[in-house]
Amino acid sequence: MDPFPSAPRKIGIGMFIAAVGFVIMAVGSIGLPTPNDLAHTTGDSALLPICS
């Protein structure tokens, strides 16, 4: 048996890792202000911490 995975298996593994990364980013962005919310603020208020 070959110790290295085949090319299609490598592609599948890479797609799985990318999907996990996307889920992490999507869950981490819950509750952040949207670009529309930021457009209606002044420049300085967008830099204030959320939990102050």
C-alpha positions, 0 to 999 in steps of 0.5 A: 500500500502506498503511504501517500494519499492519491490525488483525488483524496488529497483534493478531498482533504484540502476541500474539507480543511477549507470548509472547516476554515470557512465555518470557523470564520463564519461562526467567528463573524456572528455579531460583528457590524455589517458594512452598512452599519459601518457606513452610517458611523463616523470614522472614529466610532468604528474603531472603538472596542465593542465590549467597553 
